[in-house]
Amino acid sequence: MVCSSGAWGFQSTCIKWLTNEWNPVTITAVRYLVVGILLLGHRKFMTHRPIVPKKSLWLPLSLMGLTGIALNNIIKSTGIMFTSVTNSTLISATTPVITAFMAFLIMKKEMTRASFLGLFVSFMGVLLIVSHGTWAVIRNINFNYGDVLCFISQWMWAAYSLLGANVLKYMPATWVTGCSAIFGAFATLFFGLLTNQLSVCLLSTKAMFSLLYIVFGSGLFTMISWNLAIKRVGPGIAPVFLNIMPLVGMISGHFLFGEHIGLIQICGAAAICTGVLLTSMSKRV
């Protein structure tokens, strides 16, 4: 999980490069079509196991594809086009808190006082970052468009995690990842055809490296690792490792894009990480 979180931390940097040449719909469709074909192909031809799940699991798997693959990636990739790598990865670190809150609302999972405190502290950290520490931004609801999209995408990923926690009781992680990737890729392809947003062109060396990285590094490897962690320790505890993401994102954003890391970003990161720790640790008591 440590390596997976670090890989996700660098993902925003690669998407930032890639969106200069491909739009978010094209990136998401190609990325997860490749991931899905590789995983299901390996299951079919290397292990000689079936690739079509039970019909009773089609709905949750398709919802996983819609939320965690299609919506999450399109919304987040679009957001990264309008915000910094630093802000994107800092906001992404709220995933554990959002997941715990959604589990409380939808699945009636218990939340302790520490969990609610963690939720509040993390959201204050996000608010500090997206408002740039200015009350006028909050008062006038004048948030950065990219920051808002990145925050919305985390709710999509939280929904994916909660759906996955149930599906993983009946299917191994690689199979779940492959099926949800295919469902999500086809949903994205369908949307792209309807809106005429599918546009594939030759990529530069940097963009090609970015595509390979988000397919294999932060795509194939991290999604399998994430689902394995969710299966073993549950959706509330495994995400604590995502605290590594902001650190990697801030460092890569600073050195590769010259992004400024000021007191607001540091305080916001500290608040988010503190909130995540409070929420995650309360589940172990």
C-alpha positions as CSV (number, residue, x, y, z in Angstrom):
1,M,0.0,0.0,0.0
2,V,2.9,2.3,0.6
3,C,4.2,1.9,-3.0
4,S,0.6,2.2,-4.3
5,S,0.0,5.4,-2.5
6,G,3.3,6.8,-3.7
7,A,2.4,5.8,-7.3
8,W,-1.0,7.6,-7.0
9,G,0.8,10.7,-5.7
10,F,2.8,11.0,-8.9
11,Q,-0.3,10.2,-11.1
12,S,-1.6,13.8,-11.1
13,T,1.8,14.9,-12.6
14,C,1.5,12.5,-15.5
15,I,-2.2,13.4,-16.1
16,K,-1.2,17.0,-16.2
17,W,1.3,16.3,-19.0
18,L,-1.1,14.0,-20.9
19,T,-4.1,16.4,-20.9
20,N,-2.0,18.7,-23.0
21,E,-2.4,16.3,-25.9
22,W,-5.4,14.1,-25.1
23,N,-8.7,15.0,-23.5
24,P,-9.9,13.3,-20.2
25,V,-12.5,11.1,-22.0
26,T,-9.9,9.7,-24.4
27,I,-7.4,9.2,-21.6
28,T,-9.9,7.3,-19.4
29,A,-11.3,5.1,-22.2
30,V,-7.8,4.0,-23.5
31,R,-6.3,3.6,-20.0
32,Y,-9.0,1.3,-18.6
33,L,-9.7,-0.6,-21.8
34,V,-6.0,-1.7,-21.8
35,V,-6.1,-2.4,-18.0
36,G,-9.3,-4.5,-18.4
37,I,-8.2,-6.4,-21.4
38,L,-4.8,-7.3,-19.8
39,L,-6.4,-8.5,-16.5
40,L,-9.2,-10.5,-18.1
41,G,-7.0,-11.8,-20.8
42,H,-4.5,-13.1,-18.2
43,R,-7.4,-14.7,-16.3
44,K,-8.8,-16.4,-19.4
45,F,-5.6,-17.6,-21.2
46,M,-3.1,-17.9,-18.4
47,T,-5.2,-19.4,-15.5
48,H,-8.0,-20.8,-17.7
49,R,-10.7,-19.4,-15.5
50,P,-14.0,-17.8,-16.5
51,I,-14.0,-14.1,-17.1
52,V,-17.8,-13.5,-17.0
53,P,-19.0,-13.0,-13.4
54,K,-22.4,-14.1,-12.1
55,K,-25.3,-12.1,-13.3
56,S,-26.1,-11.1,-9.7
57,L,-22.8,-9.2,-9.7
58,W,-23.2,-7.3,-13.0
59,L,-25.0,-4.4,-11.4
60,P,-22.5,-3.6,-8.6
61,L,-19.6,-4.2,-11.0
62,S,-21.1,-1.8,-13.6
63,L,-21.7,0.8,-10.9
64,M,-18.0,0.4,-9.8
65,G,-17.0,1.0,-13.4
66,L,-19.3,4.0,-13.7
67,T,-18.3,5.7,-10.4
68,G,-14.6,4.7,-9.8
69,I,-13.5,4.4,-13.4
70,A,-15.6,6.6,-15.7
71,L,-16.8,9.5,-13.5
72,N,-13.9,9.6,-11.1
73,N,-11.3,9.7,-13.8
74,I,-13.0,12.0,-16.3
75,I,-13.9,14.5,-13.5
76,K,-10.5,14.4,-11.9
77,S,-8.5,14.6,-15.2
78,T,-10.6,17.6,-16.1
79,G,-10.0,19.2,-12.7
80,I,-6.2,18.8,-13.0
81,M,-6.4,20.8,-16.2
82,F,-7.6,23.8,-14.1
83,T,-5.7,23.4,-10.8
84,S,-2.2,22.5,-9.6
85,V,-0.8,19.0,-9.0
86,T,-0.2,20.0,-5.4
87,N,-3.9,20.9,-4.8
88,S,-5.1,17.8,-6.7
89,T,-3.1,15.4,-4.6
90,L,-3.9,17.2,-1.3
91,I,-7.6,17.0,-2.0
92,S,-7.3,13.3,-3.1
93,A,-6.0,12.5,0.4
94,T,-9.5,13.1,1.8
95,T,-10.6,9.7,0.3
96,P,-10.5,7.8,3.6
97,V,-12.7,10.4,5.5
98,I,-15.2,10.6,2.6
99,T,-15.4,6.8,2.4
100,A,-16.0,6.5,6.1
101,F,-18.7,9.2,5.9
102,M,-20.4,7.5,3.0
103,A,-20.3,4.2,4.8
104,F,-22.0,5.9,7.7
105,L,-24.8,7.5,5.5
106,I,-25.4,4.5,3.2
107,M,-24.3,1.4,5.0
108,K,-25.2,2.7,8.5
109,K,-21.6,2.0,9.7
110,E,-20.9,3.4,13.1
111,M,-18.8,6.6,13.3
112,T,-17.2,7.5,16.6
113,R,-16.7,11.0,17.9
114,A,-13.1,10.7,16.7
115,S,-14.3,9.9,13.2
116,F,-16.6,12.9,13.1
117,L,-13.8,15.1,14.4
118,G,-11.5,13.6,11.7
119,L,-14.2,14.4,9.1
120,F,-14.4,18.0,10.2
121,V,-10.7,18.6,10.4
122,S,-10.1,17.1,7.0
123,F,-12.8,19.2,5.4
124,M,-11.4,22.3,7.0
125,G,-8.1,21.4,5.4
126,V,-9.7,21.1,2.0
127,L,-11.6,24.4,2.5
128,L,-8.3,26.1,3.5
129,I,-6.6,24.9,0.3
130,V,-9.5,25.6,-2.2
131,S,-10.2,29.0,-0.7
132,H,-6.4,29.9,-0.6
133,G,-7.0,31.0,3.0
134,T,-9.3,33.9,1.9
135,W,-12.7,34.3,3.5
136,A,-14.0,36.2,0.5
137,V,-13.6,33.1,-1.7
138,I,-15.9,31.2,0.8
139,R,-18.3,34.0,1.2
140,N,-18.8,34.5,-2.5
141,I,-18.6,30.7,-3.3
142,N,-15.8,31.6,-5.8
143,F,-13.8,28.4,-5.6
144,N,-11.4,27.2,-8.3
145,Y,-13.2,25.1,-10.8
146,G,-10.4,22.5,-10.9
147,D,-10.3,22.1,-7.1
148,V,-14.1,21.5,-6.9
149,L,-13.9,18.9,-9.6
150,C,-11.1,17.1,-7.8
151,F,-13.1,17.1,-4.6
152,I,-16.2,15.7,-6.4
153,S,-14.1,12.9,-7.9
154,Q,-13.1,11.7,-4.5
155,W,-16.8,11.0,-3.7
156,M,-16.9,8.8,-6.9
157,W,-13.9,6.9,-5.7
158,A,-15.4,6.4,-2.2
159,A,-18.5,5.0,-3.8
160,Y,-16.3,2.6,-5.8
161,S,-14.5,1.5,-2.6
162,L,-17.8,0.8,-0.8
163,L,-19.2,-1.2,-3.7
164,G,-15.9,-3.1,-4.0
165,A,-15.9,-4.1,-0.4
166,N,-19.1,-6.1,-1.0
167,V,-18.2,-7.5,-4.4
168,L,-14.8,-8.7,-3.2
169,K,-16.5,-11.2,-0.9
170,Y,-17.4,-13.2,-4.0
171,M,-14.6,-12.4,-6.5
172,P,-10.8,-12.1,-6.3
173,A,-9.3,-8.6,-6.6
174,T,-7.8,-9.0,-10.1
175,W,-11.1,-10.2,-11.5
176,V,-13.0,-7.3,-9.9
177,T,-10.5,-4.8,-11.1
178,G,-10.6,-6.2,-14.7
179,C,-14.4,-6.3,-14.9
180,S,-14.9,-2.9,-13.4
181,A,-12.3,-1.5,-15.7
182,I,-14.1,-2.9,-18.8
183,F,-17.5,-1.6,-17.6
184,G,-16.0,1.8,-16.9
185,A,-14.1,1.9,-20.2
186,F,-17.2,1.0,-22.3
187,A,-19.3,3.6,-20.3
188,T,-16.6,6.2,-21.2
189,L,-16.4,5.1,-24.8
190,F,-20.2,5.4,-25.1
191,F,-20.2,8.9,-23.5
192,G,-17.3,9.9,-25.8
193,L,-19.1,8.8,-28.9
194,L,-22.3,10.6,-27.9
195,T,-20.4,13.9,-27.1
196,N,-17.8,13.5,-29.9
197,Q,-15.0,13.7,-27.4
198,L,-12.9,10.7,-28.5
199,S,-9.8,12.0,-30.2
200,V,-6.7,9.8,-30.4
201,C,-3.5,11.3,-31.9
202,L,0.2,10.5,-31.8
203,L,1.8,11.4,-28.4
204,S,5.1,13.1,-27.6
205,T,7.7,11.1,-25.7
206,K,6.7,12.7,-22.4
207,A,3.0,12.1,-23.0
208,M,3.6,8.5,-24.0
209,F,5.6,7.9,-20.8
210,S,2.7,9.5,-18.9
211,L,0.2,7.2,-20.5
212,L,2.3,4.1,-19.8
213,Y,2.7,5.2,-16.2
214,I,-1.0,5.7,-15.6
215,V,-1.9,2.4,-17.3
216,F,0.7,0.2,-15.6
217,G,2.1,2.1,-12.6
218,S,-0.8,4.0,-11.1
219,G,-3.5,2.0,-13.0
220,L,-2.9,-1.8,-13.1
221,F,-0.6,-2.1,-10.1
222,T,-2.3,0.3,-7.7
223,M,-5.9,-0.8,-8.4
224,I,-5.1,-4.4,-7.7
225,S,-3.2,-3.5,-4.6
226,W,-6.1,-1.2,-3.5
227,N,-8.7,-3.9,-3.9
228,L,-6.5,-6.5,-2.1
229,A,-6.1,-4.0,0.8
230,I,-9.9,-3.3,0.9
231,K,-10.5,-7.1,1.0
232,R,-8.1,-7.8,3.8
233,V,-8.6,-4.8,6.2
234,G,-11.8,-3.1,4.9
235,P,-12.5,0.3,3.3
236,G,-11.9,2.2,6.6
237,I,-8.4,1.2,7.5
238,A,-6.5,0.6,4.3
239,P,-6.8,4.2,3.0
240,V,-4.7,5.5,5.9
241,F,-1.7,4.9,3.6
242,L,-3.0,7.6,1.3
243,N,-1.3,10.1,3.6
244,I,1.8,9.5,1.4
245,M,0.0,10.9,-1.6
246,P,0.1,14.6,-0.7
247,L,3.9,14.4,0.1
248,V,4.7,12.9,-3.3
249,G,2.3,15.2,-5.1
250,M,3.7,18.4,-3.5
251,I,7.3,17.4,-4.2
252,S,6.6,16.5,-7.9
253,G,4.5,19.6,-8.4
254,H,7.2,21.8,-7.0
255,F,10.1,20.4,-8.9
256,L,8.4,19.6,-12.2
257,F,6.0,22.5,-12.5
258,G,7.5,25.0,-10.2
259,E,4.4,25.1,-8.0
260,H,4.7,27.1,-4.9
261,I,4.3,25.3,-1.6
262,G,3.3,27.9,1.0
263,L,2.0,27.9,4.5
264,I,-1.6,27.4,3.3
265,Q,-0.7,24.2,1.5
266,I,1.3,22.9,4.4
267,C,-1.4,23.7,7.0
268,G,-4.1,22.2,4.7
269,A,-2.0,19.0,4.2
270,A,-1.5,18.7,8.0
271,A,-5.2,19.1,8.6
272,I,-6.2,16.6,6.0
273,C,-3.6,14.0,7.2
274,T,-4.7,14.6,10.9
275,G,-8.3,14.1,10.0
276,V,-7.5,10.9,8.0
277,L,-5.5,9.5,11.0
278,L,-8.3,10.3,13.4
279,T,-10.9,8.6,11.3
280,S,-8.7,5.5,10.5
281,M,-7.4,5.0,14.0
282,S,-10.8,5.3,15.5
283,K,-11.8,2.2,13.5
284,R,-9.2,0.1,15.3
285,V,-10.4,0.9,18.8
